[in-house]
Amino acid sequence: MGIIIPLLLIVISSLVIWRTSNGFEDASSFLGRNLTDGVKGATINAISSSIPELLTSIFFLLFLKDSEGFSGGLGTVAGSAVFNAMVIPALSIIAVVYYGVSQTIQISKKVIYRDSIALIILQIALIVIIYFQLLNVIGGAILVCLYLIYVIYMISSMKAKGVTNTDYYNVTTSISTKNRLVSFLQLDFSTALIGNKKINNFRAITLLLVSLLFMGSSCLVLVWACELIGEKQYSIFGLENLSGLDLPISIVAVIIAAAATSVPDTILSVKDAMKGNYNDAISNAIGSNIFDIGFALGFPILMFSVFYNPIFLTQSIQNFSLKIMFVLLALTVLTFIILISNKKIGLSRGILLLILYIFFIVYVLLS
């Protein structure tokens, strides 16, 4: 019972995050309709599907404070980064092969080089920040600025080519008030809020905010559930002395919170792969990692340092954080090599990526 209750909360929060991410994706797709596919996948799609990581990192810091809160946020971001880099491309390949869309996927090496180099630079910057205990305004600002430089480069390079994408989300089906209520209860906010009306900036922003409200609430429940499952003993709903797993929050975050917050990234990338948009499928996964480290971790560090105080890591948490980051850097480089080693990526490479993810989880547990 002690493990079942938080696990049930984690499953429910993951489902809500997944459902609400659809509305967030529709709204962000409209707002970013003039971006080219590769740029859209690495920026708009990556940001919209990575909002759960940002919210989870913020809540970890707000509730657990300082060292423990940072370790929870870092665990979520690092675990999500490994999940995105390995599981998402693997599942995209497996889905394409299983449903007979194609036996391989082909990705632009330019996209892989561009996003992987940006990701590696951010990971090295985070390692330096952790090593020198720069978890303050300076460290947060460095991560956020590096991410903004990446976004500015992406948008400027797209404008230099003079390419725009005018295709955008539009709803043409009629829907009654009763069905709107049913759709809202099903967390289908796109149908509930837009219905048979043509989407515009106001409706897109409304959809964005409503989706964000429900997603944020789910991330709050997720952080709470992760805290409970990591406890040795806890009480909830009038039940006393329930037993958790007695694990550090960083371990719980790396394995459970990371996978839960990566659900939107997974769904979005697999959908893109099934449509044949392989560049978007992979650039979304890598772009999400860039957002996670640069903004989803950098922004909470920056804000926490401004409103509270700089974060100081205990020796054990600093050592664990550095271990995780060095493994993440090594796996990122290895994934980069796997993705560029051949013009086309087949099922065997997808399975290899899944094996690497299993290796990462085992390493974390042994650590």
N, C-alpha and C positions, 0 to 999 in steps of 0.2 A: 504493500500500500504506500509506503514511504517514497518509493521510486515512481510508482504508477501515476500518482496525482500530478507531480511536476511534468512527467512525460506527456500526460494528457494535455496539460496546459501548453506545452511546447508544440504538440501536434496541432491543437486548435489555433494557436497564434500563427503557426506556419501556414495553415490553410487560409487564414484571414489575410496574411501578408500576400500570399499568392493571388487571391481573388481581387484584393484592392489594387494590386500592382497592374492589373489589366486596365483599370480606369486611368491610373497614373500614366501608363504607357500610351493610351489613346490621346490623352491631353498633351503630353510632351511631344508626341509624334506630330500633332497638329502645329504646336508652337514652334517646332523645329523643322517644319515642312520644306523649307528652302535649303536645307543642308543636303549635300550629296550623301549617298549610301554609306561609304566608308567613314566619312566624318560623323554622320548621324549615329552610326553604330558605336563609335568610340566616345562620343560625347553625350548626346541626348539619351540614347538607349541605355548607355552605361550608367549615366546619372540616375535616370528614372528607376532602373532596376537595382541600384545600389543605395537608395535612400534608407532601406532597412539597416544596412551596416552603419550608416551615419547616425541614425536615431539610436541604435543599440549602443554604439560607442558613447554617445552623449549620456544615455541613461545609466550606463555602467559607472561613468565618472560622477554623475550627480548623486547616485545612491551609495556607491562603495567608497567614493572619494579617493584622491591621491593614488598611492601605489597599486592597491587592489583594483581600483576602478580602471586605471590605465591598463593593467594586465588583462582585465576582462575585455576592454576595447581592442587591445592589440591582438588578443587571442581570436576575437571575432574576425578582425580584419585579415590577420595572417592565415587563419584557417579558411576563410572565404577566398583569399587570394589563391591558395593551393587548389581549393575546390574549383574555382573559376578556370584556372590555367590547365587543369588536368581532367576533371570530371566533365565539365561542360563541353569541351571539344570532343571528348570521348563519346559522350551521349549523343552529341550532334552527328558524329560519324555513324554510330550504331543505329540511330533512328533512320538516317538516310539509306543505309544498307538494308535494314530490316524491312522498311516499307517500299523498297525497290525503286527509290528515287534515283539512286546512283550507287555504284560500287566504291567510289572514292569522292573526296571533295578537293577542290582546287582553290587555293588562297593566294592572293597577291602577296608576293614576298616583300613588296614595298610596305604593305600594311603591317606585316609581321615585324620587319626591321624597325619601322617608325614607332610602333606601340611598345615593342619589347625593350628597345633602348631607353625610352622614356620611363618604363616601369623599373628597369634595373637602376637607373640614376636615382629614382625616388627611394628604392630599397636601400641603396648605399647611403643616401642622405639620412634615412631613418636609423640605420645602424650607427652612424656617427653621432646622431642626436642622443640615442640611448646610451652609447658608450661614454659620452662626455656629460651625461645628465643634463641635457639642454631641453628638458621637457617644460618649457616656459614659453613666454611670448616669442622669443627668438626662434626656438625650435618649431613652434606651431606656424609662425609666419613663413619660415623657410619651406615647409611642406606645402602650405597653401599657395605660396608664390610659384613654386615649381609646377604645381598643377595648373595654375592660371596661365603660366607661360606655355604649357602644353596645349591648352584650349585655344589660346590666342594664335598659336602656330597653326593649329588645325583649321581654324576659321579663315585665317589670312591666306593659307595655301589653297583653300577651296575658292575664295574670292579671286585669287590670282588667275585661276583657270576659267573664271566666269561661268561656273556651272551652278544651276539651281535645280531643285526638285519640287515641282508644283503639285505632286500627288499628295493628297491629304485625306485624313479620316472624315467620312461623311455618313450620316445615318439616314436611310430613306424609308424605313419600315414604320408603319403606323402602330401606335401603342396606346392602350387605354390607361386611365388613371389607376385602375385596379392592377393591371400588369406592371405599371411603374412601381407600385408598392411591393409587389412580389419580387421584381428585379432588385429593388433596394434591399430587401431582406436577404436576397441571394448574393448581395454585395456586387451586383452587376450595375455599377454606378453609371457606366456609359449609357446604358439603355434607360435607366431610371431618371437620369438628369437631362438627357438630351432627347431621347425618344425619336420622333419623326422630324425634329428640327435640324437645320443645318448648323454644324458646329462653327463657332466664331471664337474670337479671343476671350470674350467674357465667359462664355460657357466652358471653354477649355480651362480657364483659370479656376472657375468654380469646381469643375470636375477634379482638377488637380488638388485643390484644398480639401475637398471632402475625402478623397482617396487618402491624402496625407494624414488626415485626422484619424481615420480608422487604422491606417498602417502604423502610425505612431503609438496608438493604444495597444496594438498587438505587440509591438516591439517592447513596450513597457512590461507587458505580461511575460514576454519571452525572457527578459532580464531577470524578472522576479522568479520565474520557474528555474532558470539556470542557477540562481543563488540558492534556491531551496534544494535542488538536487545535489549541489556540491556540499551542503551541510552534513555534519555527522548526525545531528538530530534537529528537528524543527517542529513547529506547531502550525496548523492551518485549519480553517473552517471548524474550529472547536475540537479538532483532533490533536492529541498531545503525544509527544515523544515519538514522532515518526522518524524513521531512519533514512538518511540520504546516502550518497556514495562516498562522502567524506573525501572529496577531491578539491584541489585548489581551483579557484574560479577561472584561472587562465586555461586549465585543461578542459574544463566544461565548455568554455567559450570557443576554444579551438575546434572541438569536435562537434558540439551540439548547436551552439548559437551560430557558428559559421555556416553549417549546412542549412539551418533553418532560414537564415537571411539570404542565402544564395538561391532559394527557390525561384524568385522572379528572374534572375539572370539565366537560370537553366531553362525555364519555360520560353523566354524570349529568344535565346540562342537556338534552341531546337526548332522553334517556329520558323526562324529565319533560314535555318539549314534545310528544312523541309520545302521551303519556297525556292531554294536554290541560291539564296543570298548568303553564300559561304563567307564572304569578306565581313559582312555585318555580324554573322554568328560568332566568328572568332574575335573580331575587333571589339565586340560588346564584352566578351569575357575578359580580354586583356585590358580594355578601357575601363572596365569596372574595377579592376585591380589598381589602376592608376588613380581613379577617383577615391577608392577605399583608403589607400595610403596617403595620398596627397591632401584630400579634403575630409574624408570620413574620420580620419585619425588626427590630421593636422588642425582642423577647425575646432574640435572639442578641446584639444590641448591649448590652443590659443585662447579660447573663451574661458576655460577653467582657470588659466593663469591670470587673465585679466580680472575676473570677478572674485576669485578665491586666492590662490597662491600657486607658485610653480610646483610641479609634481616631482617629488623625490622618490626614487625607487630604492627599495631595500636591496641588499646585495643578492639575495636569492632570486628575487623577481628580475633584477637586472640581468643576471646570468642566464636565467631561463629565456628572457626576451631576446637576448643576443643569440642564444642557441637557435631559437625559432627563426629569427631573421636570417641567420647564415644558411640554415637549411632551406628557407624560402628562396633566398637568392640563388643557391645552387640548383634547386628544382626549376626555378624560372629560366636559368641559363640552359639547363638540360631540355626543358620544354621548347625553348627557342630553337635549339639544335634539331630537335625532332620535327618541328614544324617546317623548317627551311631545308632539311636534308633531302627532301624529295619534292618534285613539282606537285604531286598529288598525294593526299593522305588517305590511307586505306584503313580497313578494320584492324589490322595487326598493330598499327601505331595507336589506334584508339584504345585497344586492350592494354598496350604498354603504358599509356597514360594513367589508366585505372590502377594498374599495379603500382605505379609510382605514388599514387594517392594513398593506397593501402599502406605502403612503406612509411609514408609521412605520419599517418595515424598511429601506427605501431611505435614509431620513434617517439612521438609525443607521449604516449602512455608509458613507455619505458623511462622517459626523462622524468 
